[in-house]
Amino acid sequence: MGVMDRLRLDGKTIIMTGAGRGLGRAMALDLAEAGADLVAAARTTAQIEETAEMIRATGRRCLAVPVNITDSSAVQAMVEASLAEFGRIDVLVNNAGGASRGWNKPLEDITDEEWRKGIDTNLTGAVFCCRAVLPHMLKHGGGKIINITSGLGVRASRYNFMYSAAKAGLNNFTRCMAMNYADKNIQTNLIMPGIFPHDDPALVRFWQGGKFIPVGRVGKDDELGHLCVFLASDASNYMNGEMLCTEGGGLAGGQVPTGFAPLVALEGEPQ
């Protein structure tokens, strides 16, 4: 099999959470272009239906499933609907998440509810999704899981307590998955995106240029989507428990500014 053939996703079914807009939609479209059929999942029905129509326009199949990933029964229903439609789940991409209420507070002002919601949205939801797909992957000989993390799970910043704690937890949860299921032919990896045009405009303006990003610009959609295609494909079969970064080199110099509040893009309710 040639190099480019190993990057093809023909015959694979992929669940993408947070697929209703932004980077989730962009990654889903790149996965479809590589030949995959998709399950587009997110909270907002209208958004995932729009994503699904865009994917179908490429000639691939797509099922739109509204889901709240913090509800384990809803996640299980999403997986069952995916299997009923496609008969298989080859890849799970845990992309849903984002800033939640209270993200910019000092710790002493964060309520119990705000803490739980931040952790549930950015860590527990991914755990629920992994747990729900595992029985199918184990039964059918393997699969791939891709978790989308953040630089704030690697470096500390001012505020962002829940988000940073959740993403750091997701990072090590991913490594635990990698160790525990490698012998079952399930590879679990992380992608750490930097700042992309879909993020909050104030955030993009702040990071644009070479002060914090050595390459001098924010990311382009396909620079994340192509990485997702690679990890979903057979070309990445020997990668397990790894974090692949696409953020222009900022972390190489420890560039997470601590004096700027909106470090996490707010796109309304988390996807």
C-alpha positions as CSV (number, residue, x, y, z in Angstrom):
1,M,0.0,0.0,0.0
2,G,1.4,3.4,-1.0
3,V,1.9,6.4,1.4
4,M,-1.2,8.3,0.1
5,D,-3.3,5.1,0.2
6,R,-2.6,4.7,3.9
7,L,-4.0,8.2,4.5
8,R,-7.3,7.4,3.0
9,L,-10.3,6.8,5.2
10,D,-12.6,5.0,2.8
11,G,-14.9,2.5,4.6
12,K,-14.4,4.1,8.0
13,T,-17.1,5.7,10.2
14,I,-16.1,8.5,12.5
15,I,-17.9,10.1,15.4
16,M,-17.0,13.8,15.7
17,T,-18.3,15.6,18.8
18,G,-18.5,19.4,18.7
19,A,-19.2,19.1,15.0
20,G,-21.7,21.9,14.7
21,R,-19.3,24.8,13.9
22,G,-15.8,26.0,14.0
23,L,-12.9,23.6,14.1
24,G,-15.2,20.6,14.7
25,R,-17.0,21.2,11.4
26,A,-13.7,22.0,9.6
27,M,-12.1,18.7,10.8
28,A,-15.3,16.7,9.9
29,L,-15.2,18.1,6.4
30,D,-11.5,17.1,6.0
31,L,-12.3,13.6,7.3
32,A,-15.1,13.3,4.7
33,E,-12.8,14.5,1.9
34,A,-10.4,11.7,2.9
35,G,-13.3,9.2,2.4
36,A,-14.9,8.7,5.8
37,D,-18.6,8.7,6.7
38,L,-19.4,10.9,9.7
39,V,-21.6,11.1,12.7
40,A,-21.8,14.9,13.4
41,A,-22.7,15.4,17.1
42,A,-23.2,18.5,19.1
43,R,-25.9,20.3,21.2
44,T,-27.5,22.4,18.6
45,T,-29.6,20.5,16.0
46,A,-29.6,23.2,13.3
47,Q,-25.8,23.5,13.4
48,I,-25.1,19.8,13.0
49,E,-27.7,19.5,10.3
50,E,-25.9,22.2,8.4
51,T,-22.6,20.3,8.9
52,A,-24.2,17.1,7.8
53,E,-25.5,18.7,4.6
54,M,-22.0,20.0,3.8
55,I,-20.6,16.6,4.3
56,R,-23.3,14.9,2.1
57,A,-22.4,17.4,-0.6
58,T,-19.0,15.8,-0.8
59,G,-20.6,12.5,-1.6
60,R,-20.1,11.0,1.9
61,R,-22.8,9.8,4.3
62,C,-23.4,11.8,7.5
63,L,-25.8,11.3,10.5
64,A,-26.5,14.3,12.6
65,V,-27.1,13.5,16.3
66,P,-27.9,16.1,18.9
67,V,-26.2,15.2,22.1
68,N,-25.1,16.7,25.5
69,I,-21.9,14.9,26.1
70,T,-22.2,15.5,29.9
71,D,-25.2,13.2,30.0
72,S,-24.0,9.6,29.8
73,S,-27.4,8.2,28.7
74,A,-27.4,10.7,25.8
75,V,-23.9,9.7,24.8
76,Q,-24.9,6.0,24.8
77,A,-27.9,6.8,22.6
78,M,-25.6,8.7,20.2
79,V,-23.4,5.6,19.9
80,E,-26.4,3.3,19.4
81,A,-27.8,5.6,16.7
82,S,-24.4,5.6,15.0
83,L,-24.2,1.8,15.0
84,A,-27.8,1.5,13.7
85,E,-27.0,3.8,10.8
86,F,-23.5,2.6,9.9
87,G,-23.0,-0.7,11.6
88,R,-19.5,0.3,12.8
89,I,-17.5,2.9,14.6
90,D,-13.8,3.1,13.6
91,V,-12.8,6.4,15.1
92,L,-14.0,8.8,17.8
93,V,-12.9,12.4,17.9
94,N,-13.6,14.1,21.2
95,N,-13.7,17.7,20.1
96,A,-16.7,19.1,22.2
97,G,-15.8,21.4,24.9
98,G,-14.9,25.0,25.6
99,A,-15.0,27.7,28.2
100,S,-17.9,27.7,30.7
101,R,-19.3,30.2,33.1
102,G,-16.8,31.2,35.8
103,W,-13.8,30.5,33.6
104,N,-12.3,34.0,34.3
105,K,-12.8,34.1,38.1
106,P,-10.3,33.7,40.8
107,L,-10.6,30.3,42.5
108,E,-12.2,31.7,45.7
109,D,-15.1,33.0,43.6
110,I,-15.9,29.9,41.6
111,T,-19.1,28.1,42.7
112,D,-19.5,24.3,43.0
113,E,-21.8,24.4,40.0
114,E,-19.3,26.3,37.8
115,W,-16.5,24.0,38.7
116,R,-18.6,20.8,38.0
117,K,-19.8,22.2,34.6
118,G,-16.2,23.2,33.5
119,I,-14.8,19.7,34.4
120,D,-17.8,17.9,32.9
121,T,-17.7,19.8,29.7
122,N,-14.0,19.4,29.1
123,L,-13.1,16.1,30.7
124,T,-16.1,14.0,31.8
125,G,-17.9,14.2,28.5
126,A,-14.9,12.8,26.7
127,V,-14.7,10.0,29.2
128,F,-18.3,9.2,28.7
129,C,-17.8,9.0,24.9
130,C,-14.7,6.8,25.2
131,R,-16.6,4.5,27.6
132,A,-19.5,4.2,25.2
133,V,-17.5,3.3,22.1
134,L,-15.1,0.9,23.7
135,P,-17.3,-2.2,23.8
136,H,-17.8,-1.9,20.0
137,M,-14.2,-1.3,19.3
138,L,-13.1,-4.2,21.5
139,K,-15.6,-6.5,19.9
140,H,-14.6,-5.6,16.4
141,G,-10.8,-5.6,16.6
142,G,-9.8,-2.1,17.5
143,G,-10.2,1.6,16.6
144,K,-8.8,5.0,17.1
145,I,-9.6,7.8,19.6
146,I,-8.5,11.3,19.1
147,N,-8.9,13.8,22.0
148,I,-8.6,17.5,21.3
149,T,-6.7,19.3,24.1
150,S,-5.3,22.7,24.7
151,G,-2.1,24.5,25.6
152,L,-3.7,25.5,28.8
153,G,-3.6,21.8,29.8
154,V,0.2,21.9,29.5
155,R,1.1,25.4,30.8
156,A,-0.5,27.4,33.5
157,S,-2.1,30.8,33.0
158,R,-4.0,33.5,34.9
159,Y,-7.5,32.2,35.8
160,N,-8.9,29.3,33.6
161,F,-8.9,27.0,36.6
162,M,-11.6,24.6,35.4
163,Y,-10.5,24.5,31.8
164,S,-6.8,24.0,32.6
165,A,-7.5,21.3,35.1
166,A,-9.9,19.5,32.8
167,K,-7.5,19.6,29.8
168,A,-4.6,18.5,31.9
169,G,-6.8,15.6,33.1
170,L,-7.8,14.8,29.6
171,N,-4.1,14.6,28.6
172,N,-3.3,12.0,31.2
173,F,-6.6,10.2,30.7
174,T,-5.6,9.8,27.1
175,R,-2.2,8.3,28.1
176,C,-4.0,5.9,30.4
177,M,-6.3,4.8,27.5
178,A,-3.2,4.4,25.3
179,M,-1.5,2.1,27.9
180,N,-4.6,0.0,28.8
181,Y,-6.0,-0.6,25.3
182,A,-2.9,-0.7,23.0
183,D,-2.9,-4.5,23.1
184,K,-6.5,-4.4,21.8
185,N,-5.5,-2.5,18.7
186,I,-7.0,0.8,20.0
187,Q,-4.7,3.8,19.6
188,T,-5.5,6.9,21.6
189,N,-3.8,10.2,20.9
190,L,-4.1,14.0,21.5
191,I,-4.2,17.0,19.2
192,M,-3.3,20.3,20.7
193,P,-4.5,23.2,18.5
194,G,-3.3,26.7,18.9
195,I,-5.4,29.8,17.9
196,F,-7.5,29.5,14.8
197,P,-9.8,32.0,12.9
198,H,-12.9,30.5,14.5
199,D,-11.9,31.6,17.9
200,D,-13.0,34.8,19.6
201,P,-12.0,37.8,17.4
202,A,-10.3,39.6,20.4
203,L,-8.3,36.4,21.1
204,V,-7.2,36.1,17.5
205,R,-6.1,39.8,17.3
206,F,-4.1,39.4,20.5
207,W,-2.2,36.4,19.3
208,Q,-1.8,37.4,15.7
209,G,1.8,38.2,14.9
210,G,5.1,37.0,16.2
211,K,5.0,38.2,19.8
212,F,3.6,34.9,21.0
213,I,3.4,32.7,17.9
214,P,6.8,32.4,16.2
215,V,5.4,31.7,12.8
216,G,3.6,35.1,13.0
217,R,0.0,34.1,12.4
218,V,-3.0,32.0,13.6
219,G,-3.7,28.6,12.2
220,K,-5.6,27.6,9.1
221,D,-8.4,25.0,9.2
222,D,-6.6,22.4,7.1
223,E,-3.5,22.6,9.3
224,L,-5.7,21.0,12.0
225,G,-7.9,18.9,9.8
226,H,-5.0,17.2,8.0
227,L,-3.5,16.2,11.4
228,C,-6.8,14.7,12.3
229,V,-6.9,12.8,9.1
230,F,-3.5,11.4,9.8
231,L,-4.4,10.2,13.3
232,A,-7.6,8.6,12.0
233,S,-5.8,6.8,9.2
234,D,-3.7,3.6,9.1
235,A,-0.6,5.8,8.6
236,S,-0.7,6.5,12.4
237,N,-1.0,2.9,13.5
238,Y,2.3,3.0,15.6
239,M,1.3,6.2,17.3
240,N,-0.2,5.8,20.7
241,G,-0.5,8.1,23.8
242,E,1.1,11.0,21.8
243,M,0.3,14.7,21.7
244,L,0.6,16.3,18.3
245,C,0.7,20.1,18.5
246,T,-0.3,22.5,15.7
247,E,0.1,25.9,17.2
248,G,2.9,27.7,15.4
249,G,5.6,27.1,18.0
250,G,4.3,29.2,20.9
251,L,4.7,26.5,23.5
252,A,8.3,25.9,22.4
253,G,9.2,29.1,24.3
254,G,6.5,28.7,27.0
255,Q,4.4,31.4,25.4
256,V,1.1,31.4,27.3
257,P,0.6,35.0,28.3
258,T,-0.6,35.3,32.0
259,G,-1.9,38.9,31.9
260,F,-4.5,38.6,29.2
261,A,-8.0,37.4,30.4
262,P,-9.7,35.9,27.3
263,L,-7.3,33.0,26.8
264,V,-10.1,30.6,26.0
265,A,-12.3,31.4,23.0
266,L,-16.0,31.9,24.0
267,E,-18.3,30.8,21.3
268,G,-21.4,30.9,23.4
269,E,-22.5,27.6,25.0
270,P,-19.8,24.9,24.7
271,Q,-20.3,22.6,21.8
